[in-house]
Structure formats: structure tokens, C-alpha cells
Amino acid sequence: MNENVAARRLLVRATFVVSTILVASCGEPPKPPVAPAASSVAAAAPALSRVPAQWRFDLRAEPASGRDGMVTSDAADATRVGVEILRKGGGAVDAAIGVAFALAVVFPQAGNIGGGGFMVVRAEKGEVRALDFRETAPAKATREMFFGKNDASLVGHLAAGVPGAVAGLWEAHRVYGKLPWKELVAPAIRLAEEGFSVDEGLAEILRHRAADLARFPSSAAMFLPGGEPLAVGAVLKNPELARALERIAERGAPGFYEGETARLIASEMKAGGGIVTAEDLAAYRPVWRTPVEMKYRGHEVFAMPPPSSGGLVLAFMLGVLEGHDLGKMGFLSPEALHVTVETSRRAFALRNHYLGDPAFVPIPTNGFVSAEALREARASIDPARATPSSEVGPGRGGANEKKHTTHFSIVDREGAAVALTTTINTSLGSAVVVRGGGFLLNNEMDDFATEPGRPNVFGLVQGEANAVAPGKRMLSSMTPTIVVGPDGAVRIVTGAAGGPTIISATLAVITNVLDHGMDATAAVGAPRVHHQHLPDQIFHEEGGLPEDVKKALGALGHRFEAWDAIADAPSIVRGPGGVWMGAAEPRNKSGLALGL
């Protein structure tokens, strides 16, 4: 492995350990007061008994609970902001806006105003909509702009796409907001002014990316004072970001895409050789889309459509697995893992070859969701043999989506919910802090097929459908998802951070609840696996697979690679008596779930 690839893998793996996605939840009409729900661990006891004794998370711990709402995110300060907004009478969208801006301050490795994301909203009366505020390629972008340029799509000004986060939050508020916009941004301004304490997750990322940050004076000044990365316990104050947030609070999206902040971004780009212009910023617009909708075990599942691949890939996987009794097979059994991995292999082969921005390439939706396609895929799985990925078509394409991302889930007392995932791609994005703005720019241009046919740092080979083009939105794996039960009430709100492993983690939470009877704590904390077509191997979490299970799967032809963690999926599950149960991601120690 050459030094560049090794360094990039180290960067992404370090990012992965602390990665996170924004998802928010969806709720049912208010209920009469009820006692806190008992945990459903007893129902899941047979499944949990298969988890190795050395597994590092307590799957029997009681989840956070609340009758009138729930917030779970990757940062305790951000969760508290969301809960306080709900207590003041704000709705789920209001809380999501507050949480997102708070994350832009206290979770700089992924929370952002210099990136973008996706949101799935379920309104009070049951309407479900999807909001796309993914970044776009600048007008000066070209298909060949990264050919032969090592790491130019990952580090530095050229790596940045046009940010969409602020425009997306502003548009969500226009349609669904209840409280004044200024009130929702104010907590983030206070956090930026007063500062927050650096935790181990951020400190570790700063250590791993110190060399990149040192290349840019504004980044070094913020994160490497005196030439050394901020240590655990250091207080990080960001007055420049506070001023940028004040401009957003006063003017909404125009306070970012026009005026002083836009001028600062354009000036930074010009100084560093980037290509995002003031005209690119002024032209950016979020897009409302129809969610991908699928059925599973009598439930309705709503997820994000392209340019996120998450919804269609999830629909394909759930559709194929619908024909297998995972509960009867048993959690972590060789049989259940085999059919899940084989399904994932086929799903990612389709994703990698066909998917991209629907404004630029046709999306073969039927190939992911039609009964015929699902039957054919199910029939192609040999229960006695792992199908080599070289035999799984079409093509060997792939799409690039890495970490760092953050996800949160929210439900309010009126039954509305939001699932929101946002990202700047790898941890700390491009490593460029906008001078005078105090925020990091994304490196989302690397989510395109920067060189079609060339493997990325995860071994994913990117397809032509996701090639760079001006104005195009890069393919994503973000999968904010809301699951509605047969009774019409929300059952699960989930999603994840972690590049392509986002989809696997989201699938795992859903099947852990619906097939294996787990509560929120167990569903989020249980061991995970991932397969993405290429490279042709099962990624699993260290200590999560029993040795006899690995031996049985190896006999079928599967190969393995152990990771310390797979994805980050803070989720909400409706428990007994209609009480919301929330779980922060235990793989990310900075998260918090709070109910009210």
C-alpha cells in the first residue's frame, strides 16, 4: 500500500471512530399521561444471548424515555438545545434547526454550516417529505479536475463543494417552523461565544489531522494554538463563528449566501486556489423530494431518495430480506448474516453502477424496488455459498461517500418528527477554516467519482453516473429514515454516520427492532457487520462475532476484516405504552439522548 493511500485510510478510519449522522424522529398524536415504559429487553433476550460475552456495550441498559418528545444527537450540548426548544413549544423542525446549529459549534468534525445534508420530516398530520440540501459542484468544476491530483479532492480549497446546510435549515423553517428563527440560532451563538470543552473524540481527530490543519493559517490558529492540537479539556471559543451565526440569525439564508459571509468564502477560495464563487453561493437552492417508501413486516419505511443512495439501497435490502425469517434464523446466526451480507453485496453493486444526481442521470428505481427485481435478487442467493463480487453485476462501479457525518433524531409532543443527517465528508472536511468566518469548508468533491474506475480509500470503485459535473450533487449514503407501524404511529426514527456503512447500520437498527425485538439501547449498541460489494469481504466489529459464526461463514467462502466500530446511529424507538425510547450512539461517547 503506498503512503498516500495508507495515510488516507488512517484519516478515514480515525474519522470513522467518532462519526455521526443527523436523524430526527416522527411521532404520534399526544397520549394521556402514562408511566415510563418498561424496557423490552426481555423480549429480545434470545437475540441478546448470542452476543459475545466480551462485547463492550451494555445492551440491557434502560434507554432514555419520554412521553412528550425525544432528542438524541452526537453532542450532549446540542441535545440539550433541542430539548429546551421543545419545552418552549417549538416543533420537531424547530428543535432540529437548533440542534444543527449547535452541532456546527460543538461538533466541528462533522456539524457544520460549511457542508450539507438531508432531512426526512413527518408532519403532525402524517405528511412525509424529504429535503435535499446536499452540496453542489461549483460552476467551474470539470470531470477531469482531480485526475492525477493526489488528495486534492480531500484536502484544501479545491475539495469544497457549494455548502447547502444553511439554505436547507432556512427552507425547513419556512415550511414547518413555529418559533422565531432568531430564537433557534441563539443557543449556537452563545456556545460559540462562551466556548465548549474539547472531548477525547475531537482531540483524537485533531491529532490525526494536525498536518493538514497546519497547512492553513486560519485552521492552525483555531485548532493548533502554539503549534499543538487542542487537548482534552481545552476550551474552544469561536467569536468569528459567533459573528457568522449572528448574520444568519438576522437575515436567514441570505446572511450566509450573500453579504459579508459570502464575501469571506469567495475571498478564501480565491486565496487558496478554490473555485467556489459568490455566484455559486447566490445560486444555491435546496430541493424538496418525494421520499423512498417501502414496506417491511407490515410497517411503512420512509427514507431519502437520490442524490442519496440510502433510501433505494435500504428499500432493496429490506425487500429482499422480507422473504427471509431473520427472527427465526436468530440474531448473529450464520444463516441470518449470510443472507444479509449477500443482499448487501447485490444492493451495493446496483448502487455503485447506477446512482447519481437525478438531474444528471436517469435513476432506475424499479431495479431497486419492483417485486420482480427483488424476487430475482432473492433467488440468486445461494444459501451454501458466498457469491464472489466478481459474479455480481452490473459492472464493478462504486460511489464514494466517506465520513465524517453526524445524525440526530427528534420527536415532538404533537407527533411531528425529523430525521436529519448532515456532513462535511471526512472529519474536519477540507481542513480549511474560512478566514474571518470561523467555520470549516467541506471536502464533498471527493464524494464524486473523481476518477471513474479508480478505487477510493475504502476500495469502492466509482461509476460514471457519479462523475464530476458543474452544478451536480454528489452521491451520498446518508439514510435518514422514519418507520411507521401498522397502527399509523411512528415506530422507529434512525439513520447513521459512517460513509457507506451508514446504510448497513440503518438496516441493522430496523431489523434489530422489527425482527429481533430489541429496544433502542440494544438495537443501537448491538454488533454490526457491513458489505459493500467491493472490496469483497465482510467488515465486522472487533469482538462482535462469535468465533463459531466466523468459522461457519468462512466455510461458505466469506472473508473478514475487523474494525473497531461500524457507523454511528443515534435512534428513537416507540416503546410499550407509546413512550419514546432514545439511545445515543455508544460508539461515540459524546452523544446524549434526552426525553421530555
Secondary structure as UniProt FT lines:
FT   HELIX           3..17
FT   HELIX           41..48
FT   TURN            49..50
FT   TURN            53..54
FT   TURN            59..60
FT   STRAND          64..66
FT   STRAND          70..73
FT   HELIX           76..87
FT   TURN            88..89
FT   HELIX           92..106
FT   TURN            108..110
FT   STRAND          116..122
FT   TURN            124..125
FT   STRAND          128..133
FT   TURN            139..140
FT   TURN            143..148
FT   TURN            150..154
FT   HELIX           157..159
FT   HELIX           165..176
FT   HELIX           181..194
FT   STRAND          196..197
FT   HELIX           200..208
FT   HELIX           210..213
FT   TURN            214..215
FT   HELIX           217..223
FT   HELIX           225..227
FT   TURN            232..233
FT   STRAND          235..236
FT   HELIX           239..251
FT   HELIX           254..257
FT   HELIX           259..272
FT   HELIX           278..283
FT   STRAND          287..289
FT   STRAND          292..296
FT   TURN            297..298
FT   STRAND          299..303
FT   TURN            306..307
FT   HELIX           310..321
FT   TURN            322..323
FT   HELIX           326..329
FT   TURN            331..332
FT   HELIX           334..354
FT   TURN            358..360
FT   HELIX           366..369
FT   HELIX           371..379
FT   TURN            383..384
FT   HELIX           389..391
FT   STRAND          405..411
FT   TURN            413..414
FT   STRAND          417..423
FT   TURN            427..430
FT   TURN            435..437
FT   HELIX           444..447
FT   TURN            452..453
FT   TURN            457..458
FT   HELIX           464..466
FT   TURN            470..471
FT   STRAND          481..484
FT   TURN            486..487
FT   STRAND          490..494
FT   TURN            499..500
FT   HELIX           501..514
FT   TURN            515..516
FT   HELIX           520..525
FT   STRAND          529..530
FT   STRAND          538..541
FT   TURN            542..543
FT   HELIX           547..555
FT   TURN            556..557
FT   STRAND          560..563
FT   STRAND          571..574
FT   HELIX           576..578
FT   STRAND          580..583
FT   TURN            586..587
FT   TURN            589..590
FT   STRAND          592..595
//
